[in-house]
Amino acid sequence: MTATTANDASAGPAVIRLFLVDDHPLVRDGLRARLSTMPNLEIVGEAGSAAEALAQVGTVRPDLLLMDVGMKDMNGIDLAALLLQRQPAPHIVMLSMYDNPEYVQKALQVGARGYVLKDAPAAEIVAAIEAVSAGGTFLSPAVSKKLFRNQEPRPLLTPRESEILTALGRGESSKQIARDLGLSVRTVEAHRQSIKRRLGIEGQAELIKYAVEHAREFERR
C-alpha cells in the first residue's frame, strides 16, 4: 500500500475575501446577514463612501467588492473604474436598485464583472459572488433580459433622416431644420413621414419622444 503524504490532501476551496461598499448602514447590515452563512466567504471590510473604500481597499486587498451604484460622494461606476486601475485589481459586482441598461453597460465597460439588483434573492447575490470569483460574469436575470431587449438592431435610416431625427431630438422645428439644412419645409416633412414609417411610429408626439430618447444613437452614423 502506498503511503499518502500531506501534499496529496486537498486544500479545499479558497476563501473569497469580500468587501462591502454602500452608503446605507442598514443595507450593509442586511448584506452581512444574508451572506454570513455562505461557506468559504469572509467579509474583510466595508465602507460607507467612495472615499472610505479608496482608503481601505489598498490595505485590505479583497478579492471581490460588492458595490452600490448610487452613492453620495461618487458614482459607484466611477469608483469601480478607479479601483480597477489598481494592481492587483479586485473583481467587482455592482449592486443597484436600478435595472437601467445604460447603467449596466457603463458598469461592464469600466470592467465590473457582475450587476445584481438590490431586491434580488440572497441566492442570486451568492451566485453572482461565486461566478465572478471563479472568473466569470453574472447579471441578474431581470437585468439581462432588459439589457438584451434594449440591444435589438437599430432601424436603418438614411444619412439625411438621421440628421433630421437628431435635430428633432434637440427640439428643433421643421422650419428650423429646413433652414439649417438648406431644405424646404415640405422636404423635411416628407423625411419625417419616412422616418415614422421606418420606425413603425404613428403620431408626431411619439416621433418626438423617440427622437429625444434615441437620436444620439444615429448622430455619428
Accessible surface in RSA format (square Angstrom, percent):
REM  Atomic radii and reference values for relative SASA: ProtOr
REM  Chains: A
REM  Algorithm: Lee & Richards
REM  Probe-radius: 1.40
REM  Slices: 20
REM RES _ NUM      All-atoms   Total-Side   Main-Chain    Non-polar    All polar
REM                ABS   REL    ABS   REL    ABS   REL    ABS   REL    ABS   REL
RES MET A   1   241.62 125.1 150.79  99.8  90.83 216.3 125.57 106.8 116.05 153.8
RES THR A   2   124.81  88.8 103.95 105.4  20.86  49.7  73.11  98.2  51.70  78.2
RES ALA A   3    86.44  79.5  63.65  98.2  22.78  51.8  73.49 103.5  12.94  34.3
RES THR A   4   117.74  83.7  93.43  94.7  24.31  57.9  61.47  82.6  56.28  85.1
RES THR A   5    82.18  58.4  69.39  70.4  12.78  30.5  71.94  96.6  10.24  15.5
RES ALA A   6    95.72  88.0  66.55 102.7  29.17  66.4  76.52 107.8  19.20  50.9
RES ASN A   7   144.68  99.8 114.09 110.2  30.59  73.7  30.27  72.9 114.41 110.6
RES ASP A   8    99.77  69.9  66.69  66.4  33.08  78.2  26.49  62.3  73.28  73.1
RES ALA A   9    73.28  67.4  49.02  75.7  24.25  55.2  59.19  83.4  14.09  37.3
RES SER A  10   105.58  89.2  67.15  89.6  38.43  88.5  54.20 115.4  51.38  72.0
RES ALA A  11   109.83 101.0  64.89 100.1  44.94 102.2  75.69 106.6  34.13  90.4
RES GLY A  12    42.03  51.8   0.00   N/A  42.03  51.8  25.62  70.3  16.41  36.8
RES PRO A  13    99.63  72.6  77.59  70.7  22.05  80.1  88.70  73.2  10.93  67.9
RES ALA A  14    87.57  80.5  64.19  99.1  23.38  53.2  73.97 104.2  13.60  36.0
RES VAL A  15    77.76  51.2  63.50  57.5  14.26  34.4  63.50  55.2  14.26  38.7
RES ILE A  16    25.42  14.5  24.53  18.3   0.90   2.2  25.42  18.3   0.00   0.0
RES ARG A  17    80.87  34.0  80.87  41.2   0.00   0.0  31.25  42.7  49.62  30.1
RES LEU A  18     0.00   0.0   0.00   0.0   0.00   0.0   0.00   0.0   0.00   0.0
RES PHE A  19     0.00   0.0   0.00   0.0   0.00   0.0   0.00   0.0   0.00   0.0
RES LEU A  20     0.00   0.0   0.00   0.0   0.00   0.0   0.00   0.0   0.00   0.0
RES VAL A  21     1.57   1.0   0.00   0.0   1.57   3.8   0.00   0.0   1.57   4.3
RES ASP A  22     0.69   0.5   0.69   0.7   0.00   0.0   0.67   1.6   0.02   0.0
RES ASP A  23    24.92  17.5   9.31   9.3  15.61  36.9   6.91  16.3  18.02  18.0
RES HIS A  24    88.57  48.4  88.57  61.6   0.00   0.0  63.73  65.7  24.84  28.9
RES PRO A  25    81.79  59.6  81.29  74.1   0.50   1.8  81.73  67.5   0.06   0.4
RES LEU A  26   150.33  83.7 141.86 101.5   8.47  21.3 142.12  99.8   8.21  22.1
RES VAL A  27    44.60  29.3  37.35  33.8   7.25  17.5  43.69  38.0   0.91   2.5
RES ARG A  28    33.38  14.0  33.38  17.0   0.00   0.0   0.43   0.6  32.95  20.0
RES ASP A  29    65.79  46.1  61.70  61.4   4.09   9.7  23.46  55.2  42.33  42.2
RES GLY A  30    30.22  37.3   0.00   N/A  30.22  37.3  29.90  82.1   0.31   0.7
RES LEU A  31     5.41   3.0   4.70   3.4   0.71   1.8   4.70   3.3   0.71   1.9
RES ARG A  32    87.51  36.7  87.18  44.4   0.33   0.8  46.16  63.1  41.36  25.1
RES ALA A  33    71.10  65.4  50.07  77.3  21.03  47.8  58.74  82.7  12.36  32.7
RES ARG A  34    85.03  35.7  68.64  35.0  16.39  39.0  39.83  54.4  45.20  27.4
RES LEU A  35     2.35   1.3   0.48   0.3   1.86   4.7   0.48   0.3   1.86   5.0
RES SER A  36    81.89  69.2  45.64  60.9  36.25  83.5  41.05  87.4  40.84  57.2
RES THR A  37   120.24  85.5  93.16  94.4  27.08  64.5  78.75 105.8  41.49  62.7
RES MET A  38    15.55   8.1   4.84   3.2  10.70  25.5   9.41   8.0   6.14   8.1
RES PRO A  39    98.50  71.8  84.18  76.7  14.32  52.0  95.05  78.5   3.45  21.4
RES ASN A  40    62.39  43.0  48.07  46.5  14.32  34.5   9.14  22.0  53.25  51.5
RES LEU A  41    27.76  15.5   0.72   0.5  27.04  68.0   0.72   0.5  27.04  72.8
RES GLU A  42    86.18  49.5  82.06  62.1   4.12   9.8  30.41  58.8  55.76  45.5
RES ILE A  43    47.51  27.0  19.96  14.9  27.55  66.4  19.96  14.4  27.55  74.8
RES VAL A  44    31.95  21.0   5.33   4.8  26.62  64.1  12.09  10.5  19.86  53.9
RES GLY A  45    18.36  22.6   0.00   N/A  18.36  22.6  17.73  48.7   0.63   1.4
RES GLU A  46    50.87  29.2  41.43  31.3   9.44  22.5  24.25  46.9  26.62  21.7
RES ALA A  47     1.22   1.1   0.00   0.0   1.22   2.8   1.22   1.7   0.00   0.0
RES GLY A  48    18.26  22.5   0.00   N/A  18.26  22.5   9.85  27.0   8.41  18.8
RES SER A  49    27.08  22.9  26.76  35.7   0.33   0.7  22.97  48.9   4.11   5.8
RES ALA A  50     1.64   1.5   1.64   2.5   0.00   0.0   1.64   2.3   0.00   0.0
RES ALA A  51    65.72  60.4  55.56  85.7  10.16  23.1  60.49  85.2   5.22  13.8
RES GLU A  52    82.02  47.1  78.08  59.1   3.94   9.4  29.87  57.8  52.15  42.6
RES ALA A  53     0.00   0.0   0.00   0.0   0.00   0.0   0.00   0.0   0.00   0.0
RES LEU A  54    47.77  26.6  41.50  29.7   6.26  15.7  41.77  29.3   5.99  16.1
RES ALA A  55    77.08  70.9  47.03  72.6  30.05  68.4  58.36  82.2  18.72  49.6
RES GLN A  56    61.72  34.5  59.01  43.1   2.70   6.4  26.67  56.8  35.05  26.6
RES VAL A  57     6.64   4.4   6.26   5.7   0.39   0.9   6.26   5.4   0.39   1.0
RES GLY A  58    40.01  49.3   0.00   N/A  40.01  49.3  29.37  80.6  10.65  23.8
RES THR A  59   119.81  85.2  91.64  92.9  28.16  67.1  70.52  94.7  49.29  74.5
RES VAL A  60    35.56  23.4  25.79  23.4   9.76  23.5  32.05  27.8   3.51   9.5
RES ARG A  61   153.10  64.3 140.59  71.7  12.51  29.8  46.54  63.6 106.56  64.6
RES PRO A  62     9.74   7.1   0.50   0.5   9.24  33.6   0.50   0.4   9.24  57.4
RES ASP A  63    62.78  44.0  54.81  54.6   7.97  18.9  22.64  53.3  40.14  40.0
RES LEU A  64     0.30   0.2   0.30   0.2   0.00   0.0   0.30   0.2   0.00   0.0
RES LEU A  65     0.00   0.0   0.00   0.0   0.00   0.0   0.00   0.0   0.00   0.0
RES LEU A  66     0.85   0.5   0.00   0.0   0.85   2.1   0.00   0.0   0.85   2.3
RES MET A  67     0.05   0.0   0.00   0.0   0.05   0.1   0.05   0.0   0.00   0.0
RES ASP A  68     5.81   4.1   5.61   5.6   0.20   0.5   0.00   0.0   5.81   5.8
RES VAL A  69     3.57   2.4   3.57   3.2   0.00   0.0   3.57   3.1   0.00   0.0
RES GLY A  70    41.04  50.6   0.00   N/A  41.04  50.6  28.89  79.3  12.15  27.2
RES MET A  71    19.78  10.2   0.10   0.1  19.67  46.8   2.80   2.4  16.97  22.5
RES LYS A  72   184.71  90.1 145.08  89.0  39.63  94.4  99.53  89.6  85.18  90.7
RES ASP A  73    78.75  55.2  40.74  40.6  38.01  89.9  44.41 104.5  34.34  34.3
RES MET A  74    57.86  30.0  48.61  32.2   9.25  22.0  57.74  49.1   0.12   0.2
RES ASN A  75    63.61  43.9  53.48  51.7  10.13  24.4  18.48  44.5  45.13  43.6
RES GLY A  76     0.00   0.0   0.00   N/A   0.00   0.0   0.00   0.0   0.00   0.0
RES ILE A  77     9.75   5.6   9.75   7.3   0.00   0.0   9.75   7.0   0.00   0.0
RES ASP A  78    81.72  57.2  79.25  78.9   2.47   5.8  17.01  40.0  64.71  64.5
RES LEU A  79     0.00   0.0   0.00   0.0   0.00   0.0   0.00   0.0   0.00   0.0
RES ALA A  80     0.00   0.0   0.00   0.0   0.00   0.0   0.00   0.0   0.00   0.0
RES ALA A  81    28.43  26.1  25.86  39.9   2.58   5.9  26.93  37.9   1.50   4.0
RES LEU A  82    73.23  40.8  69.16  49.5   4.07  10.2  69.16  48.6   4.07  11.0
RES LEU A  83     0.07   0.0   0.07   0.0   0.00   0.0   0.07   0.0   0.00   0.0
RES LEU A  84    36.68  20.4  21.86  15.6  14.82  37.2  22.49  15.8  14.19  38.2
RES GLN A  85   133.05  74.4 105.32  77.0  27.73  66.0  44.62  95.0  88.43  67.1
RES ARG A  86    82.85  34.8  76.60  39.0   6.26  14.9  42.15  57.6  40.70  24.7
RES GLN A  87   152.36  85.2 122.84  89.8  29.53  70.3  60.23 128.2  92.13  69.9
RES PRO A  88    94.84  69.1  81.29  74.1  13.55  49.3  83.72  69.1  11.13  69.1
RES ALA A  89    45.20  41.6  19.76  30.5  25.44  57.9  19.93  28.1  25.28  67.0
RES PRO A  90    10.31   7.5   4.21   3.8   6.10  22.2   8.69   7.2   1.62  10.1
RES HIS A  91    55.72  30.5  54.55  37.9   1.17   3.0  32.07  33.1  23.65  27.5
RES ILE A  92     0.00   0.0   0.00   0.0   0.00   0.0   0.00   0.0   0.00   0.0
RES VAL A  93     0.00   0.0   0.00   0.0   0.00   0.0   0.00   0.0   0.00   0.0
RES MET A  94     0.15   0.1   0.15   0.1   0.00   0.0   0.00   0.0   0.15   0.2
RES LEU A  95     2.90   1.6   2.90   2.1   0.00   0.0   2.90   2.0   0.00   0.0
RES SER A  96     0.80   0.7   0.34   0.5   0.45   1.0   0.45   1.0   0.34   0.5
RES MET A  97   140.10  72.6 108.47  71.8  31.63  75.3  81.60  69.4  58.50  77.5
RES TYR A  98   112.73  52.6 109.73  62.4   3.00   7.8  71.76  53.9  40.97  50.5
RES ASP A  99    47.57  33.3  45.54  45.3   2.03   4.8   3.84   9.0  43.73  43.6
RES ASN A 100    59.18  40.8  55.55  53.7   3.63   8.7  11.83  28.5  47.35  45.8
RES PRO A 101    17.23  12.6  16.82  15.3   0.41   1.5  17.23  14.2   0.00   0.0
RES GLU A 102    91.75  52.7  89.32  67.6   2.43   5.8  28.74  55.6  63.01  51.4
RES TYR A 103    73.55  34.3  73.55  41.8   0.00   0.0  27.88  21.0  45.67  56.3
RES VAL A 104     0.20   0.1   0.20   0.2   0.00   0.0   0.20   0.2   0.00   0.0
RES GLN A 105    52.47  29.3  50.78  37.1   1.69   4.0  14.20  30.2  38.26  29.0
RES LYS A 106    95.71  46.7  95.07  58.3   0.63   1.5  52.87  47.6  42.84  45.6
RES ALA A 107     0.00   0.0   0.00   0.0   0.00   0.0   0.00   0.0   0.00   0.0
RES LEU A 108    64.08  35.7  47.85  34.2  16.23  40.8  48.24  33.9  15.84  42.6
RES GLN A 109   145.96  81.6 108.21  79.1  37.74  89.9  48.27 102.7  97.69  74.1
RES VAL A 110    50.88  33.5  28.61  25.9  22.27  53.7  36.48  31.7  14.40  39.0
RES GLY A 111    30.88  38.1   0.00   N/A  30.88  38.1  25.80  70.8   5.08  11.4
RES ALA A 112     4.54   4.2   0.00   0.0   4.54  10.3   0.00   0.0   4.54  12.0
RES ARG A 113    66.87  28.1  66.84  34.1   0.03   0.1  21.94  30.0  44.93  27.2
RES GLY A 114     0.24   0.3   0.00   N/A   0.24   0.3   0.00   0.0   0.24   0.5
RES TYR A 115     0.00   0.0   0.00   0.0   0.00   0.0   0.00   0.0   0.00   0.0
RES VAL A 116     0.00   0.0   0.00   0.0   0.00   0.0   0.00   0.0   0.00   0.0
RES LEU A 117    23.56  13.1  23.56  16.9   0.00   0.0  23.56  16.5   0.00   0.0
RES LYS A 118    39.09  19.1  28.55  17.5  10.53  25.1  22.37  20.1  16.72  17.8
RES ASP A 119   127.71  89.5  94.37  93.9  33.34  78.8  50.53 118.9  77.18  77.0
RES ALA A 120     5.97   5.5   1.09   1.7   4.88  11.1   5.29   7.4   0.68   1.8
RES PRO A 121    86.55  63.1  75.28  68.6  11.27  41.0  86.50  71.4   0.05   0.3
RES ALA A 122    38.29  35.2  32.83  50.7   5.47  12.4  33.01  46.5   5.29  14.0
RES ALA A 123    76.23  70.1  62.41  96.3  13.82  31.4  69.05  97.2   7.18  19.0
RES GLU A 124    32.82  18.8  27.59  20.9   5.23  12.5  11.26  21.8  21.56  17.6
RES ILE A 125     0.66   0.4   0.66   0.5   0.00   0.0   0.66   0.5   0.00   0.0
RES VAL A 126    33.36  21.9  33.36  30.2   0.00   0.0  33.36  29.0   0.00   0.0
RES ALA A 127    37.03  34.0  32.51  50.2   4.52  10.3  35.00  49.3   2.02   5.4
RES ALA A 128     0.00   0.0   0.00   0.0   0.00   0.0   0.00   0.0   0.00   0.0
RES ILE A 129     0.00   0.0   0.00   0.0   0.00   0.0   0.00   0.0   0.00   0.0
RES GLU A 130    90.88  52.2  84.78  64.1   6.10  14.5  27.92  54.0  62.96  51.4
RES ALA A 131    32.31  29.7  21.52  33.2  10.79  24.5  31.27  44.0   1.04   2.7
RES VAL A 132     0.00   0.0   0.00   0.0   0.00   0.0   0.00   0.0   0.00   0.0
RES SER A 133    37.93  32.1  11.29  15.1  26.63  61.4  13.04  27.8  24.89  34.9
RES ALA A 134    92.89  85.4  48.25  74.5  44.63 101.5  62.21  87.6  30.67  81.3
RES GLY A 135    41.27  50.9   0.00   N/A  41.27  50.9  22.67  62.2  18.60  41.7
RES GLY A 136    31.21  38.5   0.00   N/A  31.21  38.5  29.97  82.3   1.24   2.8
RES THR A 137    91.39  65.0  71.52  72.5  19.87  47.4  38.33  51.5  53.06  80.2
RES PHE A 138    41.63  20.8  37.29  23.1   4.34  11.3  41.63  25.2   0.00   0.0
RES LEU A 139    36.31  20.2  22.25  15.9  14.05  35.3  22.25  15.6  14.05  37.8
RES SER A 140     1.03   0.9   1.03   1.4   0.00   0.0   1.03   2.2   0.00   0.0
RES PRO A 141    88.07  64.2  78.01  71.1  10.06  36.6  84.29  69.6   3.77  23.5
RES ALA A 142    56.28  51.7  42.74  66.0  13.53  30.8  50.33  70.9   5.95  15.8
RES VAL A 143     0.59   0.4   0.05   0.0   0.54   1.3   0.05   0.0   0.54   1.5
RES SER A 144    29.95  25.3  29.95  40.0   0.00   0.0  11.02  23.5  18.93  26.5
RES LYS A 145   148.39  72.4 136.25  83.6  12.14  28.9  88.87  80.0  59.51  63.4
RES LYS A 146    71.07  34.7  70.45  43.2   0.62   1.5  33.45  30.1  37.62  40.1
RES LEU A 147     5.67   3.2   5.41   3.9   0.26   0.6   5.41   3.8   0.26   0.7
RES PHE A 148   122.48  61.3 111.44  69.0  11.05  28.7 111.80  67.8  10.68  30.6
RES ARG A 149   129.29  54.3 117.42  59.9  11.87  28.3  60.69  82.9  68.60  41.6
RES ASN A 150    86.28  59.5  57.68  55.7  28.61  68.9  11.02  26.5  75.26  72.7
RES GLN A 151    90.79  50.8  62.40  45.6  28.39  67.6  28.49  60.7  62.29  47.2
RES GLU A 152   112.10  64.4 100.13  75.8  11.98  28.5  34.36  66.5  77.75  63.5
RES PRO A 153   130.66  95.2 102.50  93.4  28.16 102.3 113.68  93.9  16.98 105.5
RES ARG A 154   119.67  50.2  98.06  50.0  21.61  51.4  25.27  34.5  94.40  57.2
RES PRO A 155    43.40  31.6  31.28  28.5  12.12  44.1  43.39  35.8   0.01   0.1
RES LEU A 156   141.65  78.9 132.17  94.6   9.48  23.8 132.57  93.1   9.08  24.4
RES LEU A 157     9.64   5.4   0.00   0.0   9.64  24.2   0.84   0.6   8.81  23.7
RES THR A 158    52.48  37.3  48.08  48.7   4.41  10.5  50.67  68.1   1.81   2.7
RES PRO A 159   113.06  82.4 105.27  96.0   7.79  28.3 111.66  92.2   1.40   8.7
RES ARG A 160    80.66  33.9  77.24  39.4   3.42   8.1  19.42  26.5  61.24  37.1
RES GLU A 161     5.10   2.9   5.10   3.9   0.00   0.0   0.00   0.0   5.10   4.2
RES SER A 162     7.10   6.0   6.78   9.1   0.32   0.7   6.37  13.6   0.73   1.0
RES GLU A 163    82.23  47.2  72.63  55.0   9.60  22.8  36.68  70.9  45.55  37.2
RES ILE A 164     0.00   0.0   0.00   0.0   0.00   0.0   0.00   0.0   0.00   0.0
RES LEU A 165     0.00   0.0   0.00   0.0   0.00   0.0   0.00   0.0   0.00   0.0
RES THR A 166    12.46   8.9  11.82  12.0   0.64   1.5  10.84  14.6   1.62   2.4
RES ALA A 167     4.02   3.7   4.02   6.2   0.00   0.0   4.02   5.7   0.00   0.0
RES LEU A 168     1.33   0.7   0.45   0.3   0.88   2.2   0.51   0.4   0.82   2.2
RES GLY A 169    21.96  27.1   0.00   N/A  21.96  27.1   3.14   8.6  18.81  42.1
RES ARG A 170   150.36  63.1 113.26  57.7  37.09  88.3  70.02  95.7  80.34  48.7
RES GLY A 171    64.84  80.0   0.00   N/A  64.84  80.0  34.52  94.7  30.32  67.9
RES GLU A 172    34.95  20.1  28.83  21.8   6.12  14.6  12.72  24.6  22.23  18.1
RES SER A 173    54.25  45.8  46.13  61.6   8.12  18.7  48.53 103.3   5.71   8.0
RES SER A 174    10.65   9.0   8.16  10.9   2.49   5.7   7.90  16.8   2.75   3.9
RES LYS A 175   145.82  71.1 142.97  87.7   2.85   6.8  85.36  76.8  60.45  64.4
RES GLN A 176    70.50  39.4  70.50  51.5   0.00   0.0  13.68  29.1  56.82  43.1
RES ILE A 177     0.66   0.4   0.21   0.2   0.46   1.1   0.66   0.5   0.00   0.0
RES ALA A 178     4.84   4.4   4.35   6.7   0.48   1.1   4.37   6.2   0.46   1.2
RES ARG A 179   162.89  68.4 135.89  69.3  27.00  64.3  80.06 109.4  82.83  50.2
RES ASP A 180    89.18  62.5  53.65  53.4  35.53  84.0  26.77  63.0  62.41  62.2
RES LEU A 181    48.52  27.0  29.06  20.8  19.45  48.9  34.25  24.1  14.26  38.4
RES GLY A 182    68.59  84.6   0.00   N/A  68.59  84.6  37.76 103.6  30.84  69.1
RES LEU A 183    44.62  24.8  26.56  19.0  18.06  45.4  32.18  22.6  12.44  33.5
RES SER A 184    62.23  52.6  46.65  62.3  15.58  35.9  50.48 107.5  11.75  16.5
RES VAL A 185    67.11  44.2  63.46  57.4   3.66   8.8  63.46  55.1   3.66   9.9
RES ARG A 186   203.83  85.6 195.46  99.6   8.37  19.9  74.26 101.5 129.57  78.5
RES THR A 187    50.52  35.9  47.41  48.1   3.11   7.4  25.93  34.8  24.60  37.2
RES VAL A 188     0.00   0.0   0.00   0.0   0.00   0.0   0.00   0.0   0.00   0.0
RES GLU A 189    65.56  37.6  65.41  49.5   0.14   0.3  34.30  66.3  31.25  25.5
RES ALA A 190    59.19  54.4  47.41  73.2  11.78  26.8  54.62  76.9   4.57  12.1
RES HIS A 191    42.91  23.5  41.89  29.1   1.02   2.6  30.62  31.6  12.29  14.3
RES ARG A 192    24.26  10.2  24.26  12.4   0.00   0.0   0.63   0.9  23.63  14.3
RES GLN A 193    73.98  41.4  73.65  53.8   0.33   0.8  28.46  60.6  45.52  34.5
RES SER A 194    18.85  15.9  18.61  24.8   0.24   0.5   9.26  19.7   9.59  13.4
RES ILE A 195     0.00   0.0   0.00   0.0   0.00   0.0   0.00   0.0   0.00   0.0
RES LYS A 196    19.35   9.4  19.20  11.8   0.15   0.4   6.29   5.7  13.06  13.9
RES ARG A 197   176.48  74.1 148.80  75.9  27.68  65.9  79.75 109.0  96.73  58.6
RES ARG A 198   116.44  48.9  85.54  43.6  30.89  73.6  27.87  38.1  88.57  53.7
RES LEU A 199    28.08  15.6   1.25   0.9  26.83  67.5   3.67   2.6  24.41  65.7
RES GLY A 200    62.74  77.4   0.00   N/A  62.74  77.4  36.59 100.4  26.15  58.6
RES ILE A 201    17.04   9.7   6.93   5.2  10.12  24.4   7.02   5.1  10.02  27.2
RES GLU A 202   149.54  85.9 134.64 101.9  14.90  35.5  55.54 107.4  94.01  76.8
RES GLY A 203    33.55  41.4   0.00   N/A  33.55  41.4  31.77  87.2   1.78   4.0
RES GLN A 204    72.90  40.8  68.16  49.8   4.74  11.3  57.96 123.4  14.95  11.3
RES ALA A 205    85.07  78.2  68.94 106.4  16.13  36.7  76.68 108.0   8.39  22.2
RES GLU A 206    86.54  49.7  80.22  60.7   6.32  15.0  35.74  69.1  50.80  41.5
RES LEU A 207     0.00   0.0   0.00   0.0   0.00   0.0   0.00   0.0   0.00   0.0
RES ILE A 208    63.36  36.1  63.36  47.2   0.00   0.0  63.36  45.6   0.00   0.0
RES LYS A 209   126.06  61.5 119.66  73.4   6.41  15.3  92.15  82.9  33.91  36.1
RES TYR A 210    43.29  20.2  40.78  23.2   2.51   6.5  37.16  27.9   6.12   7.5
RES ALA A 211     0.03   0.0   0.00   0.0   0.03   0.1   0.00   0.0   0.03   0.1
RES VAL A 212    96.57  63.5  73.05  66.1  23.52  56.7  73.42  63.8  23.15  62.8
RES GLU A 213   102.59  58.9  68.05  51.5  34.54  82.2  36.54  70.7  66.06  53.9
RES HIS A 214    49.77  27.2  49.43  34.4   0.34   0.9  34.15  35.2  15.62  18.2
RES ALA A 215     7.51   6.9   7.29  11.3   0.21   0.5   7.29  10.3   0.21   0.6
RES ARG A 216   207.13  87.0 195.70  99.8  11.43  27.2  66.93  91.5 140.20  85.0
RES GLU A 217    68.56  39.4  55.30  41.8  13.25  31.6  33.27  64.4  35.28  28.8
RES PHE A 218     1.49   0.7   0.00   0.0   1.49   3.9   0.00   0.0   1.49   4.3
RES GLU A 219    86.56  49.7  60.01  45.4  26.55  63.2  16.58  32.1  69.98  57.1
RES ARG A 220   216.93  91.1 181.79  92.7  35.14  83.7  79.60 108.8 137.33  83.2
RES ARG A 221   120.83  50.7  48.52  24.7  72.31 172.2  69.98  95.6  50.85  30.8
END  Absolute sums over single chains surface
CHAIN  1 A    12659.8       9885.9       2773.9       7195.0       5464.9
END  Absolute sums over all chains
TOTAL         12659.8       9885.9       2773.9       7195.0       5464.9
